Structures are given as C-alpha cells and as structure tokens.
C-alpha cells in the first residue's frame, strides 16, 4: 500500500514539475541569460567564469539607463510644473 502512495506522489510531483516547466517555456528568453560579448573582445577565459564581466556590464547599462530615464522624466515634469521639488 505504501508503494502505491509513494508512486502516486512521485507521479504528481513529476506532473507538477512538467506543468511548471511548460509554463516557464512560455516566457521569452532573457537578454541577460547569456553573456553577450563584442566579437573582437578579449576572451578572459576562466576569469569570466568567476566574475561574469559581460553580464555585469549589461546589468550596469540597464540600471544606468533606468536612472537616466528617471532624471529625464523628472526634468520634464519640473518644466511642466508637475513636480514641486
């Protein structure tokens, strides 16, 4: 009887895992998932395995871009007298 319960639970867990995998496959691929290095860049080999410089650079560009957009919107809002201070 216990073998039946264990096998049933294993099938349920496998089914939930398959459903979760299917749902995740519906999402688009992340641009930050694979490090994109320029074609003529220096290959740092094992060092980029420990410290992923291309990925860090992409994240830095995204954060700085978001901050730049914030400041542009803030200046435009001040010009339109929407923001007080």
N, CA and C of each residue as an Amber inpcrd file, in Angstrom:
protein
   255
   0.8210000  -1.1980000   0.0000000   0.0000000   0.0000000   0.0000000
   0.8620000   1.2560000   0.0000000   1.9490000   1.2180000   0.7950000
   2.8160000   2.3920000   0.8660000   3.5190000   2.6340000  -0.4640000
   3.8430000   1.5460000  -1.1960000   4.4640000   1.7090000  -2.5130000
   3.5270000   2.4310000  -3.4690000   2.2440000   2.1460000  -3.4000000
   1.2580000   2.8080000  -4.2480000   1.1980000   4.3040000  -3.9320000
   1.2330000   4.6530000  -2.6610000   1.1830000   6.0630000  -2.2580000
   2.4440000   6.7920000  -2.7180000   3.5980000   6.1580000  -2.5420000
   4.8610000   6.7820000  -2.9520000   4.9060000   6.9750000  -4.4660000
   4.4960000   5.9560000  -5.2200000   4.4830000   6.0890000  -6.6810000
   3.4920000   7.1520000  -7.1300000   2.3410000   7.2160000  -6.4580000
   1.3510000   8.2320000  -6.8060000   1.8910000   9.6290000  -6.5330000
   2.5340000   9.8150000  -5.3940000   3.1320000  11.1170000  -5.0900000
   4.2380000  11.4710000  -6.0750000   5.0300000  10.4840000  -6.4760000
   6.0780000  10.7510000  -7.4690000   5.4790000  11.1780000  -8.8060000
   4.4060000  10.5630000  -9.2400000   3.7380000  10.9630000 -10.4750000
   3.1480000  12.3650000 -10.3570000   2.5870000  12.6760000  -9.2080000
   2.0250000  14.0170000  -9.0050000   3.1400000  15.0620000  -9.0390000
   4.2450000  14.7860000  -8.3580000   5.3630000  15.7310000  -8.3470000
   5.9430000  15.8840000  -9.7500000   6.0700000  14.7860000 -10.4880000
   6.5750000  14.8690000 -11.8640000   5.6130000  15.6620000 -12.7440000
   4.3150000  15.4760000 -12.5430000   3.3290000  16.2330000 -13.3170000
   3.3790000  17.7190000 -13.0070000   3.5260000  18.0700000 -11.7400000
   3.6390000  19.4830000 -11.3560000   4.9170000  20.0770000 -11.9410000
   6.0110000  19.3140000 -11.8950000   7.2630000  19.7910000 -12.4830000
   7.1480000  19.9900000 -13.9850000   6.4760000  19.0720000 -14.6680000
   6.2870000  19.2130000 -16.1170000   5.4090000  20.4150000 -16.4350000
   4.3710000  20.6350000 -15.6420000   3.4950000  21.7940000 -15.8620000
   4.2590000  23.0910000 -15.6130000   5.0670000  23.1290000 -14.5700000
   5.8590000  24.3180000 -14.2640000   6.8760000  24.5960000 -15.3650000
   7.5160000  23.5530000 -15.8760000   8.4650000  23.7050000 -16.9820000
   7.7590000  24.2220000 -18.2310000   6.5870000  23.7140000 -18.5100000
   5.8200000  24.1750000 -19.6690000   5.4630000  25.6520000 -19.5260000
   5.0610000  26.0660000 -18.3260000   4.7270000  27.4730000 -18.1000000
   5.9570000  28.3650000 -18.2590000   7.1020000  27.9220000 -17.7520000
   8.3170000  28.7190000 -17.8880000   8.7820000  28.7990000 -19.3400000
   8.5280000  27.7620000 -20.1300000   8.9080000  27.7980000 -21.5400000
   8.0540000  28.7640000 -22.3450000   6.9170000  29.1740000 -21.8060000
   6.0960000  30.1650000 -22.4920000   6.6990000  31.5600000 -22.4060000
   7.5130000  31.8060000 -21.3750000   8.1310000  33.1170000 -21.2070000
   9.2270000  33.3290000 -22.2410000   9.4630000  34.5860000 -22.6420000
  10.5420000  34.8440000 -23.6050000  11.9070000  34.6800000 -22.9340000
  12.9180000  34.4950000 -23.7520000  14.2740000  34.3670000 -23.2280000
  14.7500000  35.7050000 -22.6920000  15.4990000  35.6640000 -21.6190000
  16.0350000  36.8750000 -21.0120000  17.2530000  37.3470000 -21.7930000
  17.3680000  38.6520000 -22.0470000  18.5750000  39.1320000 -22.7250000
  19.8000000  39.0490000 -21.8250000  19.5960000  38.8900000 -20.5100000
  20.7090000  38.8200000 -19.5760000  21.1290000  37.3780000 -19.2870000
  20.4310000  36.3920000 -19.8680000  20.7240000  34.9940000 -19.5670000
  22.0730000  34.5570000 -20.1370000  22.4010000  35.0140000 -21.3260000
  23.6790000  34.6390000 -21.9350000  24.5560000  35.8760000 -22.0480000
  25.7920000  35.7800000 -21.6430000  26.6600000  36.9500000 -21.7600000
  26.9480000  37.2510000 -23.2230000  26.6780000  38.4610000 -23.6220000
  26.9120000  38.8790000 -24.9990000  28.1600000  39.7460000 -25.0400000
  29.2320000  39.1950000 -25.5470000  30.4810000  39.9400000 -25.6560000
  30.6430000  40.4100000 -27.1020000  31.2480000  41.5580000 -27.2920000
  31.5110000  42.0130000 -28.6580000  32.4110000  41.0120000 -29.3880000
  32.3110000  40.9430000 -30.7180000  33.0710000  39.9380000 -31.4580000
  34.5840000  40.0650000 -31.3190000  35.1160000  41.2690000 -31.1940000
  36.5720000  41.4520000 -31.1310000  37.0690000  41.6420000 -29.7000000
  36.2920000  41.2460000 -28.7150000  36.7000000  41.4540000 -27.3340000
  37.7200000  40.4040000 -26.8970000  38.4150000  40.7160000 -25.8280000
  39.4200000  39.7990000 -25.2840000  38.6940000  38.7210000 -24.4940000
  39.0420000  37.4730000 -24.7610000  38.4520000  36.3720000 -24.0220000
  39.2650000  36.1630000 -22.7540000  38.6320000  36.3880000 -21.5970000
  39.3440000  36.2730000 -20.3350000  39.2720000  34.8660000 -19.7630000
  38.6400000  33.9450000 -20.4580000  38.6350000  32.5380000 -20.0730000
  38.0100000  32.2560000 -18.7250000  38.7790000  31.6240000 -17.8660000
  38.2620000  31.1680000 -16.5790000  37.8860000  32.3240000 -15.6770000
  38.4850000  33.5060000 -15.8830000  38.1630000  34.6550000 -15.0340000
  36.7140000  35.0740000 -15.2060000  36.1930000  35.0170000 -16.4380000
  34.7960000  35.3850000 -16.6540000  33.8400000  34.3190000 -16.1370000
  34.3570000  33.1450000 -15.8050000  33.5080000  32.1410000 -15.1860000
  33.2490000  32.5250000 -13.7400000  34.2460000  33.0810000 -13.0580000
  34.0860000  33.5130000 -11.6750000  33.4240000  34.8900000 -11.5770000
  33.8460000  35.8120000 -12.4190000  33.3040000  37.1780000 -12.4240000
  32.7710000  37.4440000 -13.8320000  31.4770000  37.3390000 -14.0490000
  30.9170000  37.4760000 -15.4030000  30.8590000  38.9440000 -15.8540000
  31.9710000  39.4420000 -16.3830000  32.0500000  40.8390000 -16.7830000
  31.0190000  41.2340000 -17.8420000  30.8110000  40.4440000 -18.9120000
  29.8010000  40.8590000 -19.9060000  28.4030000  40.9740000 -19.3120000
  28.0260000  40.0450000 -18.4480000  26.7090000  40.1100000 -17.8240000
  26.6230000  41.2900000 -16.8730000  27.6950000  41.5290000 -16.1160000
  27.7100000  42.6780000 -15.2050000  27.5850000  43.9770000 -15.9950000
  28.2450000  44.0540000 -17.1430000  28.1560000  45.2480000 -17.9740000
  26.7350000  45.4670000 -18.4810000  26.0650000  44.3900000 -18.9170000
  24.6860000  44.5250000 -19.3880000  23.7590000  45.0040000 -18.2750000
  23.9350000  44.4730000 -17.0740000  23.1110000  44.9200000 -15.9540000
  23.4140000  46.3730000 -15.5990000  24.6750000  46.7700000 -15.6360000
  25.0450000  48.1490000 -15.3620000  24.4190000  49.0930000 -16.3790000
  24.4300000  48.7090000 -17.6430000  23.8100000  49.5350000 -18.6880000
  22.3070000  49.6720000 -18.4440000  21.6530000  48.5800000 -18.0340000
  20.2180000  48.6350000 -17.7710000  19.9040000  49.5440000 -16.5900000
  20.6880000  49.4630000 -15.5340000  20.4420000  50.2900000 -14.3480000
  20.7110000  51.7620000 -14.6530000  21.8220000  52.0540000 -15.3140000
  22.1380000  53.4410000 -15.6520000  21.1030000  53.9980000 -16.6240000
  20.6300000  53.1860000 -17.5430000  19.5720000  53.6330000 -18.4560000
  18.2860000  53.9500000 -17.7230000  17.9220000  53.1330000 -16.7480000
  16.7110000  53.3980000 -15.9690000  16.8540000  54.6830000 -15.1600000
  18.0350000  54.9160000 -14.5860000  18.2610000  56.1500000 -13.8290000
  18.2100000  57.3630000 -14.7570000  18.7700000  57.2380000 -15.9560000
  18.7420000  58.3340000 -16.9210000  17.3120000  58.6540000 -17.3410000
  16.5090000  57.6270000 -17.5710000  15.0990000  57.8550000 -17.9310000
  14.3720000  58.5480000 -16.7870000  14.6590000  58.1480000 -15.5510000
  14.0330000  58.7920000 -14.3900000  14.3610000  60.2850000 -14.3490000
  15.6390000  60.6260000 -14.5340000  16.0210000  62.0290000 -14.4740000
  15.4440000  62.8290000 -15.6390000  15.3490000  62.2310000 -16.8060000
  14.7430000  62.9380000 -17.9480000  13.2690000  63.2210000 -17.6690000
  12.5680000  62.2390000 -17.1350000  11.1500000  62.4480000 -16.8030000
  11.0170000  63.4750000 -15.6930000  11.9300000  63.4550000 -14.7200000
  11.8800000  64.4090000 -13.6140000  12.0900000  65.8420000 -14.1060000
  13.0490000  66.0460000 -15.0100000  13.2960000  67.3800000 -15.5580000
  12.1030000  67.8360000 -16.3870000  11.5350000  66.9420000 -17.1870000
  10.3670000  67.3010000 -17.9890000   9.1820000  67.6510000 -17.0900000
   9.0190000  66.9380000 -15.9910000   7.9310000  67.2310000 -15.0640000
   8.1390000  68.5800000 -14.3840000   9.3710000  68.9180000 -14.0710000
   9.6340000  70.2410000 -13.4800000   9.3490000  71.3480000 -14.4780000
   9.7060000  71.1210000 -15.7290000   9.4210000  72.1270000 -16.7380000
   7.9260000  72.3380000 -16.8920000   7.1680000  71.2610000 -16.7660000
   5.7120000  71.3660000 -16.8850000   5.0570000  71.6980000 -15.5510000
   5.8490000  71.9430000 -14.5210000   5.3670000  72.3100000 -13.1810000
   4.4910000  71.2250000 -12.5550000   4.7690000  69.9910000 -12.8840000
   4.0430000  68.8850000 -12.2880000   4.6590000  68.5290000 -10.9520000
   5.9820000  68.5110000 -10.9170000   6.6870000  68.1880000  -9.6840000
   7.0830000  69.4710000  -8.9720000   6.9240000  69.5190000  -7.6820000
   7.2080000  70.7290000  -6.9050000   8.6890000  70.8490000  -6.5420000
   9.2870000  69.7560000  -6.0570000  10.6820000  69.8840000  -5.6140000
  11.5350000  68.7650000  -6.1460000
